[in-house]
Amino acid sequence: MRRSGVFVAAVFAFMVFLSGAAFAAAVEFKFAHSGSLEHQYHIGAEHFKKLVEEKSGGEMKVTIFPQGQLGGERDLGEGVRMGTIEMGSASPGNMSGFVPELELFGVPFLFQTKKQVYTALDGEVGEYFNKILAEKGFVNLAYWEVGFRNMTNNVRPVKTPDDMKGLKIRVQESKIKVELMKSLGAIPTPIPFGELYSALQQKVVDGQENPIATIYSMKFYEVQKYVSLTYHTYEPAMVFANPKWFNSLSPKHQQILREVSIETAVYQRAKLAELDAERMDTMKKAGVQIEEKPDLKAFAEVTKDLYKVLGDMIPVEVMEKVRNIPLE
């Protein structure tokens, strides 16, 4: 009987050990972003969560905090860097305060096609930024999509640069975005993303600039009469993690996060391409006037030297790498 009792106790102890090991292996973490439940960030975050939990066999659990619940993008970046938020997604324009080199994405008409964009981000240019982000306290895992940005306003249609004169336009807290509006004769007004809808509604500003997906998902079209498809800059969504937290994970869990982040980029980019035409149709039906053929050559000519305001913030060779990528 004593041997039997010892055996049972040993089995029980082993089971407790296994359950403790399983509990220790579980990884629960926060993924934060500032977008709405229809925003590009959230489309990516939901797919990311699904794949992470499936591929880890339930060992990893992701809790998404959307709609700026954990703060605006600068707050989110600080939270990830400090470790109070494990992972998040944000745009370069709002992260340039941490990594000035990200102002590259504010250079007008540097990026012109999605093929060029994806070749750059998924190749040498993306790796260049990954290294800099690592030096500044972020493990960047992938580049999801925010999209090509367009002008909107509540005053008049915009077909040429002259139509921008005197318009008060919301911009991100980015040096080159401010200078872009000045070069067009508009009045740049930095406003946090989470406050933008109300600022447009209350006419604090006349307009703003964002991709079609953002204009739709954040309902900006409800408080804007005119959209002009200027496609003046492209913006990705960086997907980053706190280095200390990421390095504390097992190699298996690190690999899952890396793989899923990249797989989600492919999925999210394709999904947004599907939705764009449908969303523009919805906006038109809501009464928004969409200028589909503004004078892009005139916009490009007016802003062709704007990159010079960045000085040596962005190495010339990085811009040349982008310019040398085939557009199609």
Phi and psi restraints in degrees (value plus and minus 20) as a CYANA .aco file:
   2 ARG   PHI     -84.6   -44.6
   2 ARG   PSI     -60.5   -20.5
   3 ARG   PHI     -83.8   -43.8
   3 ARG   PSI     -60.3   -20.3
   4 SER   PHI     -81.7   -41.7
   4 SER   PSI     -63.3   -23.3
   5 GLY   PHI     -83.2   -43.2
   5 GLY   PSI     -61.0   -21.0
   6 VAL   PHI     -84.1   -44.1
   6 VAL   PSI     -60.5   -20.5
   7 PHE   PHI     -83.1   -43.1
   7 PHE   PSI     -66.3   -26.3
   8 VAL   PHI     -80.9   -40.9
   8 VAL   PSI     -62.6   -22.6
   9 ALA   PHI     -83.7   -43.7
   9 ALA   PSI     -58.9   -18.9
  10 ALA   PHI     -86.4   -46.4
  10 ALA   PSI     -62.3   -22.3
  11 VAL   PHI     -82.1   -42.1
  11 VAL   PSI     -63.5   -23.5
  12 PHE   PHI     -81.7   -41.7
  12 PHE   PSI     -64.1   -24.1
  13 ALA   PHI     -83.5   -43.5
  13 ALA   PSI     -58.1   -18.1
  14 PHE   PHI     -86.4   -46.4
  14 PHE   PSI     -60.5   -20.5
  15 MET   PHI     -84.7   -44.7
  15 MET   PSI     -59.7   -19.7
  16 VAL   PHI     -82.5   -42.5
  16 VAL   PSI     -61.6   -21.6
  17 PHE   PHI     -80.3   -40.3
  17 PHE   PSI     -65.9   -25.9
  18 LEU   PHI     -83.4   -43.4
  18 LEU   PSI     -62.6   -22.6
  19 SER   PHI     -86.4   -46.4
  19 SER   PSI     -56.4   -16.4
  20 GLY   PHI     -86.1   -46.1
  20 GLY   PSI     -60.0   -20.0
  21 ALA   PHI     -85.1   -45.1
  21 ALA   PSI     -60.5   -20.5
  22 ALA   PHI     -83.7   -43.7
  22 ALA   PSI     -61.6   -21.6
  23 PHE   PHI     -84.1   -44.1
  23 PHE   PSI     -60.4   -20.4
  24 ALA   PHI     -86.3   -46.3
  24 ALA   PSI     -51.2   -11.2
  25 ALA   PHI     -95.8   -55.8
  25 ALA   PSI     -40.3    -0.3
  26 ALA   PHI     -84.8   -44.8
  26 ALA   PSI     117.2   157.2
  27 VAL   PHI    -144.6  -104.6
  27 VAL   PSI      94.5   134.5
  28 GLU   PHI    -133.7   -93.7
  28 GLU   PSI     110.1   150.1
  29 PHE   PHI    -167.9  -127.9
  29 PHE   PSI     141.4   181.4
  30 LYS   PHI    -115.1   -75.1
  30 LYS   PSI     120.4   160.4
  31 PHE   PHI    -145.2  -105.2
  31 PHE   PSI      95.4   135.4
  32 ALA   PHI    -134.6   -94.6
  32 ALA   PSI     128.9   168.9
  33 HIS   PHI    -175.2  -135.2
  33 HIS   PSI     151.8   191.8
  34 SER   PHI    -124.6   -84.6
  34 SER   PSI     -21.0    19.0
  35 GLY   PHI    -102.9   -62.9
  35 GLY   PSI     147.9   187.9
  36 SER   PHI     -95.1   -55.1
  36 SER   PSI    -198.9  -158.9
  37 LEU   PHI     -94.9   -54.9
  37 LEU   PSI     -25.3    14.7
  38 GLU   PHI    -131.9   -91.9
  38 GLU   PSI     -21.7    18.3
  39 HIS   PHI     -90.3   -50.3
  39 HIS   PSI     139.9   179.9
  40 GLN   PHI     -73.2   -33.2
  40 GLN   PSI     -63.5   -23.5
  41 TYR   PHI     -76.8   -36.8
  41 TYR   PSI     -64.6   -24.6
  42 HIS   PHI     -93.1   -53.1
  42 HIS   PSI     -55.2   -15.2
  43 ILE   PHI     -78.0   -38.0
  43 ILE   PSI     -64.0   -24.0
  44 GLY   PHI     -88.2   -48.2
  44 GLY   PSI     -65.3   -25.3
  45 ALA   PHI     -81.7   -41.7
  45 ALA   PSI     -60.9   -20.9
  46 GLU   PHI     -86.4   -46.4
  46 GLU   PSI     -61.3   -21.3
  47 HIS   PHI     -87.6   -47.6
  47 HIS   PSI     -60.7   -20.7
  48 PHE   PHI     -77.6   -37.6
  48 PHE   PSI     -69.4   -29.4
  49 LYS   PHI     -78.2   -38.2
  49 LYS   PSI     -66.8   -26.8
  50 LYS   PHI     -78.6   -38.6
  50 LYS   PSI     -68.8   -28.8
  51 LEU   PHI     -89.4   -49.4
  51 LEU   PSI     -60.2   -20.2
  52 VAL   PHI     -80.8   -40.8
  52 VAL   PSI     -66.1   -26.1
  53 GLU   PHI     -90.0   -50.0
  53 GLU   PSI     -55.1   -15.1
  54 GLU   PHI     -89.1   -49.1
  54 GLU   PSI     -69.7   -29.7
  55 LYS   PHI     -89.8   -49.8
  55 LYS   PSI     -44.9    -4.9
  56 SER   PHI    -110.0   -70.0
  56 SER   PSI     -20.1    19.9
  57 GLY   PHI      42.9    82.9
  57 GLY   PSI      10.4    50.4
  58 GLY   PHI      65.4   105.4
  58 GLY   PSI     -19.6    20.4
  59 GLU   PHI     -90.9   -50.9
  59 GLU   PSI     -44.6    -4.6
  60 MET   PHI    -136.3   -96.3
  60 MET   PSI     113.8   153.8
  61 LYS   PHI    -143.9  -103.9
  61 LYS   PSI     107.3   147.3
  62 VAL   PHI    -130.6   -90.6
  62 VAL   PSI     107.9   147.9
  63 THR   PHI    -130.2   -90.2
  63 THR   PSI      99.2   139.2
  64 ILE   PHI    -109.3   -69.3
  64 ILE   PSI     112.1   152.1
  65 PHE   PHI    -135.2   -95.2
  65 PHE   PSI      74.1   114.1
  66 PRO   PHI    -109.9   -69.9
  66 PRO   PSI    -195.9  -155.9
  67 GLN   PHI      37.4    77.4
  67 GLN   PSI       9.6    49.6
  68 GLY   PHI      46.8    86.8
  68 GLY   PSI       5.5    45.5
  69 GLN   PHI     -80.2   -40.2
  69 GLN   PSI     -50.5   -10.5
  70 LEU   PHI    -124.0   -84.0
  70 LEU   PSI      -3.1    36.9
  71 GLY   PHI      94.2   134.2
  71 GLY   PSI     149.5   189.5
  72 GLY   PHI     -88.6   -48.6
  72 GLY   PSI    -198.0  -158.0
  73 GLU   PHI     -87.3   -47.3
  73 GLU   PSI     -54.4   -14.4
  74 ARG   PHI     -86.9   -46.9
  74 ARG   PSI     -59.8   -19.8
  75 ASP   PHI     -84.0   -44.0
  75 ASP   PSI     -61.1   -21.1
  76 LEU   PHI     -82.2   -42.2
  76 LEU   PSI     -65.6   -25.6
  77 GLY   PHI     -79.8   -39.8
  77 GLY   PSI     -62.7   -22.7
  78 GLU   PHI     -85.4   -45.4
  78 GLU   PSI     -60.0   -20.0
  79 GLY   PHI     -82.8   -42.8
  79 GLY   PSI     -61.2   -21.2
  80 VAL   PHI     -87.5   -47.5
  80 VAL   PSI     -62.0   -22.0
  81 ARG   PHI     -84.6   -44.6
  81 ARG   PSI     -55.8   -15.8
  82 MET   PHI    -101.5   -61.5
  82 MET   PSI     -41.9    -1.9
  83 GLY   PHI      78.7   118.7
  83 GLY   PSI     -15.8    24.2
  84 THR   PHI     -98.3   -58.3
  84 THR   PSI     -39.7     0.3
  85 ILE   PHI    -144.7  -104.7
  85 ILE   PSI     108.9   148.9
  86 GLU   PHI     -94.7   -54.7
  86 GLU   PSI     -64.4   -24.4
  87 MET   PHI    -161.4  -121.4
  87 MET   PSI     136.4   176.4
  88 GLY   PHI    -183.8  -143.8
  88 GLY   PSI     154.4   194.4
  89 SER   PHI    -152.9  -112.9
  89 SER   PSI     116.8   156.8
  90 ALA   PHI    -174.6  -134.6
  90 ALA   PSI     143.9   183.9
  91 SER   PHI    -113.0   -73.0
  91 SER   PSI     132.9   172.9
  92 PRO   PHI     -77.3   -37.3
  92 PRO   PSI     -58.4   -18.4
  93 GLY   PHI     -78.4   -38.4
  93 GLY   PSI     -52.2   -12.2
  94 ASN   PHI    -114.1   -74.1
  94 ASN   PSI     -25.7    14.3
  95 MET   PHI    -129.1   -89.1
  95 MET   PSI     -19.4    20.6
  96 SER   PHI     -87.9   -47.9
  96 SER   PSI     -37.8     2.2
  97 GLY   PHI     -85.9   -45.9
  97 GLY   PSI     -49.0    -9.0
  98 PHE   PHI    -108.4   -68.4
  98 PHE   PSI     -59.1   -19.1
  99 VAL   PHI    -151.7  -111.7
  99 VAL   PSI      69.6   109.6
 100 PRO   PHI     -76.2   -36.2
 100 PRO   PSI     -48.8    -8.8
 101 GLU   PHI     -80.4   -40.4
 101 GLU   PSI     -41.0    -1.0
 102 LEU   PHI     -87.7   -47.7
 102 LEU   PSI     -28.3    11.7
 103 GLU   PHI     -81.5   -41.5
 103 GLU   PSI     -35.1     4.9
 104 LEU   PHI     -69.6   -29.6
 104 LEU   PSI     -59.1   -19.1
 105 PHE   PHI     -94.2   -54.2
 105 PHE   PSI     -22.1    17.9
 106 GLY   PHI    -118.4   -78.4
 106 GLY   PSI     -22.5    17.5
 107 VAL   PHI     -92.0   -52.0
 107 VAL   PSI      96.7   136.7
 108 PRO   PHI     -81.1   -41.1
 108 PRO   PSI     114.5   154.5
 109 PHE   PHI      41.0    81.0
 109 PHE   PSI      -2.6    37.4
 110 LEU   PHI     -88.7   -48.7
 110 LEU   PSI     -65.5   -25.5
 111 PHE   PHI    -117.5   -77.5
 111 PHE   PSI     111.0   151.0
 112 GLN   PHI    -145.6  -105.6
 112 GLN   PSI     -44.2    -4.2
 113 THR   PHI    -156.0  -116.0
 113 THR   PSI     138.6   178.6
 114 LYS   PHI     -88.7   -48.7
 114 LYS   PSI     -53.5   -13.5
 115 LYS   PHI     -81.1   -41.1
 115 LYS   PSI     -64.6   -24.6
 116 GLN   PHI     -81.3   -41.3
 116 GLN   PSI     -64.8   -24.8
 117 VAL   PHI     -78.4   -38.4
 117 VAL   PSI     -71.6   -31.6
 118 TYR   PHI     -89.1   -49.1
 118 TYR   PSI     -54.8   -14.8
 119 THR   PHI     -81.7   -41.7
 119 THR   PSI     -61.4   -21.4
 120 ALA   PHI     -88.5   -48.5
 120 ALA   PSI     -71.6   -31.6
 121 LEU   PHI     -88.6   -48.6
 121 LEU   PSI     -55.7   -15.7
 122 ASP   PHI    -110.4   -70.4
 122 ASP   PSI     -13.0    27.0
 123 GLY   PHI    -147.8  -107.8
 123 GLY   PSI    -156.0  -116.0
 124 GLU   PHI     -83.4   -43.4
 124 GLU   PSI     -58.7   -18.7
 125 VAL   PHI     -86.8   -46.8
 125 VAL   PSI     -61.8   -21.8
 126 GLY   PHI     -81.9   -41.9
 126 GLY   PSI     -61.4   -21.4
 127 GLU   PHI     -85.6   -45.6
 127 GLU   PSI     -56.1   -16.1
 128 TYR   PHI     -78.1   -38.1
 128 TYR   PSI     -67.5   -27.5
 129 PHE   PHI     -91.4   -51.4
 129 PHE   PSI     -53.9   -13.9
 130 ASN   PHI     -78.3   -38.3
 130 ASN   PSI     -61.6   -21.6
 131 LYS   PHI     -86.1   -46.1
 131 LYS   PSI     -62.6   -22.6
 132 ILE   PHI     -87.2   -47.2
 132 ILE   PSI     -62.2   -22.2
 133 LEU   PHI     -80.0   -40.0
 133 LEU   PSI     -58.9   -18.9
 134 ALA   PHI     -82.3   -42.3
 134 ALA   PSI     -59.7   -19.7
 135 GLU   PHI     -85.9   -45.9
 135 GLU   PSI     -46.5    -6.5
 136 LYS   PHI    -117.9   -77.9
 136 LYS   PSI     -12.7    27.3
 137 GLY   PHI      80.0   120.0
 137 GLY   PSI       4.9    44.9
 138 PHE   PHI    -154.8  -114.8
 138 PHE   PSI     116.1   156.1
 139 VAL   PHI    -117.3   -77.3
 139 VAL   PSI      85.6   125.6
 140 ASN   PHI    -109.6   -69.6
 140 ASN   PSI     107.0   147.0
 141 LEU   PHI    -123.9   -83.9
 141 LEU   PSI     -43.6    -3.6
 142 ALA   PHI    -190.6  -150.6
 142 ALA   PSI     151.5   191.5
 143 TYR   PHI    -141.8  -101.8
 143 TYR   PSI      84.1   124.1
 144 TRP   PHI    -102.1   -62.1
 144 TRP   PSI    -194.6  -154.6
 145 GLU   PHI    -130.3   -90.3
 145 GLU   PSI     116.2   156.2
 146 VAL   PHI    -123.4   -83.4
 146 VAL   PSI     -71.0   -31.0
 147 GLY   PHI     104.8   144.8
 147 GLY   PSI    -199.9  -159.9
 148 PHE   PHI     -96.7   -56.7
 148 PHE   PSI     113.0   153.0
 149 ARG   PHI    -110.1   -70.1
 149 ARG   PSI     125.8   165.8
 150 ASN   PHI    -152.0  -112.0
 150 ASN   PSI     136.5   176.5
 151 MET   PHI    -105.6   -65.6
 151 MET   PSI     119.3   159.3
 152 THR   PHI    -152.9  -112.9
 152 THR   PSI     133.5   173.5
 153 ASN   PHI    -181.9  -141.9
 153 ASN   PSI     155.4   195.4
 154 ASN   PHI    -137.6   -97.6
 154 ASN   PSI      -5.1    34.9
 155 VAL   PHI    -131.9   -91.9
 155 VAL   PSI     -70.9   -30.9
 156 ARG   PHI    -179.2  -139.2
 156 ARG   PSI     141.8   181.8
 157 PRO   PHI     -84.3   -44.3
 157 PRO   PSI     126.8   166.8
 158 VAL   PHI    -136.1   -96.1
 158 VAL   PSI      91.7   131.7
 159 LYS   PHI    -135.2   -95.2
 159 LYS   PSI     -52.2   -12.2
 160 THR   PHI    -148.3  -108.3
 160 THR   PSI     145.7   185.7
 161 PRO   PHI     -76.5   -36.5
 161 PRO   PSI     -53.6   -13.6
 162 ASP   PHI     -80.0   -40.0
 162 ASP   PSI     -48.2    -8.2
 163 ASP   PHI     -90.5   -50.5
 163 ASP   PSI     -32.3     7.7
 164 MET   PHI    -106.5   -66.5
 164 MET   PSI     -33.8     6.2
 165 LYS   PHI     -82.0   -42.0
 165 LYS   PSI     109.1   149.1
 166 GLY   PHI      63.0   103.0
 166 GLY   PSI     -27.5    12.5
 167 LEU   PHI     -96.1   -56.1
 167 LEU   PSI     115.2   155.2
 168 LYS   PHI    -109.5   -69.5
 168 LYS   PSI      90.0   130.0
 169 ILE   PHI    -136.3   -96.3
 169 ILE   PSI     109.7   149.7
 170 ARG   PHI     -89.9   -49.9
 170 ARG   PSI     116.5   156.5
 171 VAL   PHI    -151.8  -111.8
 171 VAL   PSI     142.2   182.2
 172 GLN   PHI     -91.2   -51.2
 172 GLN   PSI     145.2   185.2
 173 GLU   PHI     -99.0   -59.0
 173 GLU   PSI      51.7    91.7
 174 SER   PHI    -155.2  -115.2
 174 SER   PSI     110.3   150.3
 175 LYS   PHI     -76.3   -36.3
 175 LYS   PSI     -67.1   -27.1
 176 ILE   PHI     -93.2   -53.2
 176 ILE   PSI     -48.3    -8.3
 177 LYS   PHI     -88.2   -48.2
 177 LYS   PSI     -58.2   -18.2
 178 VAL   PHI     -83.2   -43.2
 178 VAL   PSI     -66.1   -26.1
 179 GLU   PHI     -88.2   -48.2
 179 GLU   PSI     -51.4   -11.4
 180 LEU   PHI     -78.9   -38.9
 180 LEU   PSI     -68.5   -28.5
 181 MET   PHI     -85.3   -45.3
 181 MET   PSI     -59.3   -19.3
 182 LYS   PHI     -81.9   -41.9
 182 LYS   PSI     -60.6   -20.6
 183 SER   PHI     -85.2   -45.2
 183 SER   PSI     -44.6    -4.6
 184 LEU   PHI    -113.1   -73.1
 184 LEU   PSI     -20.4    19.6
 185 GLY   PHI      62.9   102.9
 185 GLY   PSI     -11.5    28.5
 186 ALA   PHI    -108.7   -68.7
 186 ALA   PSI     149.4   189.4
 187 ILE   PHI    -127.3   -87.3
 187 ILE   PSI      86.6   126.6
 188 PRO   PHI     -93.3   -53.3
 188 PRO   PSI     115.1   155.1
 189 THR   PHI    -155.6  -115.6
 189 THR   PSI      82.1   122.1
 190 PRO   PHI     -86.3   -46.3
 190 PRO   PSI     108.1   148.1
 191 ILE   PHI    -161.2  -121.2
 191 ILE   PSI     114.4   154.4
 192 PRO   PHI     -77.0   -37.0
 192 PRO   PSI     123.9   163.9
 193 PHE   PHI     -76.0   -36.0
 193 PHE   PSI     -61.3   -21.3
 194 GLY   PHI     -86.2   -46.2
 194 GLY   PSI     -37.0     3.0
 195 GLU   PHI    -123.0   -83.0
 195 GLU   PSI     -18.0    22.0
 196 LEU   PHI     -89.5   -49.5
 196 LEU   PSI     -62.7   -22.7
 197 TYR   PHI     -76.6   -36.6
 197 TYR   PSI     -69.5   -29.5
 198 SER   PHI     -86.0   -46.0
 198 SER   PSI     -53.4   -13.4
 199 ALA   PHI     -85.6   -45.6
 199 ALA   PSI     -58.0   -18.0
 200 LEU   PHI     -90.1   -50.1
 200 LEU   PSI     -63.4   -23.4
 201 GLN   PHI     -81.7   -41.7
 201 GLN   PSI     -60.9   -20.9
 202 GLN   PHI    -109.1   -69.1
 202 GLN   PSI     -16.4    23.6
 203 LYS   PHI      41.0    81.0
 203 LYS   PSI      11.6    51.6
 204 VAL   PHI     -84.0   -44.0
 204 VAL   PSI     -55.8   -15.8
 205 VAL   PHI    -149.3  -109.3
 205 VAL   PSI     138.9   178.9
 206 ASP   PHI    -102.2   -62.2
 206 ASP   PSI     -49.5    -9.5
 207 GLY   PHI    -184.1  -144.1
 207 GLY   PSI    -188.9  -148.9
 208 GLN   PHI    -180.3  -140.3
 208 GLN   PSI     159.5   199.5
 209 GLU   PHI    -158.5  -118.5
 209 GLU   PSI     108.3   148.3
 210 ASN   PHI    -182.3  -142.3
 210 ASN   PSI     145.5   185.5
 211 PRO   PHI     -87.1   -47.1
 211 PRO   PSI     139.3   179.3
 212 ILE   PHI     -74.2   -34.2
 212 ILE   PSI     -62.3   -22.3
 213 ALA   PHI     -79.5   -39.5
 213 ALA   PSI     -57.8   -17.8
 214 THR   PHI     -95.6   -55.6
 214 THR   PSI     -62.7   -22.7
 215 ILE   PHI     -77.3   -37.3
 215 ILE   PSI     -58.2   -18.2
 216 TYR   PHI     -96.3   -56.3
 216 TYR   PSI     -74.0   -34.0
 217 SER   PHI     -87.2   -47.2
 217 SER   PSI     -48.6    -8.6
 218 MET   PHI    -113.7   -73.7
 218 MET   PSI     -16.5    23.5
 219 LYS   PHI      45.0    85.0
 219 LYS   PSI       3.3    43.3
 220 PHE   PHI     -82.5   -42.5
 220 PHE   PSI     -48.8    -8.8
 221 TYR   PHI     -84.3   -44.3
 221 TYR   PSI     -38.3     1.7
 222 GLU   PHI     -89.4   -49.4
 222 GLU   PSI     -44.2    -4.2
 223 VAL   PHI    -143.6  -103.6
 223 VAL   PSI       2.6    42.6
 224 GLN   PHI    -156.5  -116.5
 224 GLN   PSI     116.5   156.5
 225 LYS   PHI    -111.9   -71.9
 225 LYS   PSI     -49.1    -9.1
 226 TYR   PHI    -147.5  -107.5
 226 TYR   PSI     116.6   156.6
 227 VAL   PHI    -145.7  -105.7
 227 VAL   PSI     114.5   154.5
 228 SER   PHI    -143.5  -103.5
 228 SER   PSI     102.8   142.8
 229 LEU   PHI    -101.0   -61.0
 229 LEU   PSI      55.1    95.1
 230 THR   PHI    -104.0   -64.0
 230 THR   PSI     -44.3    -4.3
 231 TYR   PHI      26.6    66.6
 231 TYR   PSI      20.3    60.3
 232 HIS   PHI     -92.2   -52.2
 232 HIS   PSI     -49.6    -9.6
 233 THR   PHI    -162.2  -122.2
 233 THR   PSI     139.1   179.1
 234 TYR   PHI    -133.1   -93.1
 234 TYR   PSI     121.2   161.2
 235 GLU   PHI    -151.3  -111.3
 235 GLU   PSI     106.3   146.3
 236 PRO   PHI    -107.4   -67.4
 236 PRO   PSI     153.8   193.8
 237 ALA   PHI    -134.3   -94.3
 237 ALA   PSI      92.1   132.1
 238 MET   PHI     -93.8   -53.8
 238 MET   PSI     121.7   161.7
 239 VAL   PHI    -139.1   -99.1
 239 VAL   PSI      86.2   126.2
 240 PHE   PHI    -149.4  -109.4
 240 PHE   PSI     141.2   181.2
 241 ALA   PHI    -150.3  -110.3
 241 ALA   PSI     139.1   179.1
 242 ASN   PHI     -90.6   -50.6
 242 ASN   PSI     107.8   147.8
 243 PRO   PHI     -80.2   -40.2
 243 PRO   PSI     -64.9   -24.9
 244 LYS   PHI     -81.7   -41.7
 244 LYS   PSI     -64.5   -24.5
 245 TRP   PHI     -84.8   -44.8
 245 TRP   PSI     -67.4   -27.4
 246 PHE   PHI     -80.8   -40.8
 246 PHE   PSI     -63.4   -23.4
 247 ASN   PHI     -91.3   -51.3
 247 ASN   PSI     -36.3     3.7
 248 SER   PHI    -101.0   -61.0
 248 SER   PSI     -32.7     7.3
 249 LEU   PHI     -97.0   -57.0
 249 LEU   PSI     138.4   178.4
 250 SER   PHI     -87.6   -47.6
 250 SER   PSI     134.6   174.6
 251 PRO   PHI     -74.3   -34.3
 251 PRO   PSI     -56.1   -16.1
 252 LYS   PHI     -81.0   -41.0
 252 LYS   PSI     -67.3   -27.3
 253 HIS   PHI     -90.4   -50.4
 253 HIS   PSI     -55.3   -15.3
 254 GLN   PHI     -81.6   -41.6
 254 GLN   PSI     -63.6   -23.6
 255 GLN   PHI     -84.5   -44.5
 255 GLN   PSI     -58.8   -18.8
 256 ILE   PHI     -80.6   -40.6
 256 ILE   PSI     -65.6   -25.6
 257 LEU   PHI     -84.5   -44.5
 257 LEU   PSI     -60.1   -20.1
 258 ARG   PHI     -84.2   -44.2
 258 ARG   PSI     -69.7   -29.7
 259 GLU   PHI     -83.5   -43.5
 259 GLU   PSI     -65.5   -25.5
 260 VAL   PHI     -87.6   -47.6
 260 VAL   PSI     -57.0   -17.0
 261 SER   PHI     -79.8   -39.8
 261 SER   PSI     -62.8   -22.8
 262 ILE   PHI     -91.8   -51.8
 262 ILE   PSI     -62.1   -22.1
 263 GLU   PHI     -81.4   -41.4
 263 GLU   PSI     -57.6   -17.6
 264 THR   PHI     -87.5   -47.5
 264 THR   PSI     -54.9   -14.9
 265 ALA   PHI     -79.3   -39.3
 265 ALA   PSI     -64.5   -24.5
 266 VAL   PHI     -82.8   -42.8
 266 VAL   PSI     -66.2   -26.2
 267 TYR   PHI     -83.5   -43.5
 267 TYR   PSI     -68.9   -28.9
 268 GLN   PHI     -86.3   -46.3
 268 GLN   PSI     -60.5   -20.5
 269 ARG   PHI     -80.7   -40.7
 269 ARG   PSI     -65.1   -25.1
 270 ALA   PHI     -85.5   -45.5
 270 ALA   PSI     -60.4   -20.4
 271 LYS   PHI     -83.2   -43.2
 271 LYS   PSI     -62.7   -22.7
 272 LEU   PHI     -86.4   -46.4
 272 LEU   PSI     -56.3   -16.3
 273 ALA   PHI     -82.3   -42.3
 273 ALA   PSI     -57.9   -17.9
 274 GLU   PHI     -83.4   -43.4
 274 GLU   PSI     -60.1   -20.1
 275 LEU   PHI    -102.1   -62.1
 275 LEU   PSI     -43.3    -3.3
 276 ASP   PHI     -77.5   -37.5
 276 ASP   PSI     -70.1   -30.1
 277 ALA   PHI     -82.3   -42.3
 277 ALA   PSI     -63.0   -23.0
 278 GLU   PHI     -80.5   -40.5
 278 GLU   PSI     -61.1   -21.1
 279 ARG   PHI     -92.5   -52.5
 279 ARG   PSI     -56.3   -16.3
 280 MET   PHI     -84.8   -44.8
 280 MET   PSI     -57.9   -17.9
 281 ASP   PHI     -82.6   -42.6
 281 ASP   PSI     -61.0   -21.0
 282 THR   PHI     -81.6   -41.6
 282 THR   PSI     -62.0   -22.0
 283 MET   PHI     -85.9   -45.9
 283 MET   PSI     -60.9   -20.9
 284 LYS   PHI     -81.1   -41.1
 284 LYS   PSI     -62.9   -22.9
 285 LYS   PHI     -84.9   -44.9
 285 LYS   PSI     -45.2    -5.2
 286 ALA   PHI    -101.8   -61.8
 286 ALA   PSI     -21.9    18.1
 287 GLY   PHI      81.6   121.6
 287 GLY   PSI     -15.8    24.2
 288 VAL   PHI     -96.6   -56.6
 288 VAL   PSI     115.3   155.3
 289 GLN   PHI    -111.7   -71.7
 289 GLN   PSI     100.7   140.7
 290 ILE   PHI    -128.5   -88.5
 290 ILE   PSI      97.6   137.6
 291 GLU   PHI    -106.1   -66.1
 291 GLU   PSI      84.9   124.9
 292 GLU   PHI    -106.4   -66.4
 292 GLU   PSI     -35.9     4.1
 293 LYS   PHI    -152.5  -112.5
 293 LYS   PSI      43.2    83.2
 294 PRO   PHI     -87.9   -47.9
 294 PRO   PSI     145.6   185.6
 295 ASP   PHI     -99.2   -59.2
 295 ASP   PSI      64.7   104.7
 296 LEU   PHI     -85.4   -45.4
 296 LEU   PSI     -52.9   -12.9
 297 LYS   PHI     -83.1   -43.1
 297 LYS   PSI     -59.0   -19.0
 298 ALA   PHI     -87.4   -47.4
 298 ALA   PSI     -61.4   -21.4
 299 PHE   PHI     -82.8   -42.8
 299 PHE   PSI     -63.1   -23.1
 300 ALA   PHI     -85.1   -45.1
 300 ALA   PSI     -58.2   -18.2
 301 GLU   PHI     -85.9   -45.9
 301 GLU   PSI     -64.8   -24.8
 302 VAL   PHI     -83.6   -43.6
 302 VAL   PSI     -51.7   -11.7
 303 THR   PHI    -127.2   -87.2
 303 THR   PSI      -9.6    30.4
 304 LYS   PHI     -83.1   -43.1
 304 LYS   PSI     -48.0    -8.0
 305 ASP   PHI    -122.2   -82.2
 305 ASP   PSI     -10.2    29.8
 306 LEU   PHI     -84.4   -44.4
 306 LEU   PSI     -49.4    -9.4
 307 TYR   PHI     -77.8   -37.8
 307 TYR   PSI     -42.1    -2.1
 308 LYS   PHI     -86.6   -46.6
 308 LYS   PSI     -42.2    -2.2
 309 VAL   PHI     -86.9   -46.9
 309 VAL   PSI     -35.9     4.1
 310 LEU   PHI    -104.9   -64.9
 310 LEU   PSI     -28.3    11.7
 311 GLY   PHI      39.0    79.0
 311 GLY   PSI    -151.5  -111.5
 312 ASP   PHI    -116.9   -76.9
 312 ASP   PSI      -1.5    38.5
 313 MET   PHI     -79.8   -39.8
 313 MET   PSI     -56.6   -16.6
 314 ILE   PHI    -136.9   -96.9
 314 ILE   PSI      99.9   139.9
 315 PRO   PHI     -76.3   -36.3
 315 PRO   PSI     114.7   154.7
 316 VAL   PHI     -77.1   -37.1
 316 VAL   PSI     -55.3   -15.3
 317 GLU   PHI     -85.2   -45.2
 317 GLU   PSI     -47.7    -7.7
 318 VAL   PHI     -91.4   -51.4
 318 VAL   PSI     -63.5   -23.5
 319 MET   PHI     -82.9   -42.9
 319 MET   PSI     -57.5   -17.5
 320 GLU   PHI     -86.9   -46.9
 320 GLU   PSI     -56.3   -16.3
 321 LYS   PHI     -78.5   -38.5
 321 LYS   PSI     -63.2   -23.2
 322 VAL   PHI     -86.0   -46.0
 322 VAL   PSI     -65.8   -25.8
 323 ARG   PHI     -83.6   -43.6
 323 ARG   PSI     -48.3    -8.3
 324 ASN   PHI    -105.5   -65.5
 324 ASN   PSI     -24.6    15.4
 325 ILE   PHI     -97.5   -57.5
 325 ILE   PSI     109.9   149.9
 326 PRO   PHI     -76.4   -36.4
 326 PRO   PSI     119.2   159.2
 327 LEU   PHI     -94.4   -54.4
 327 LEU   PSI     -49.4    -9.4
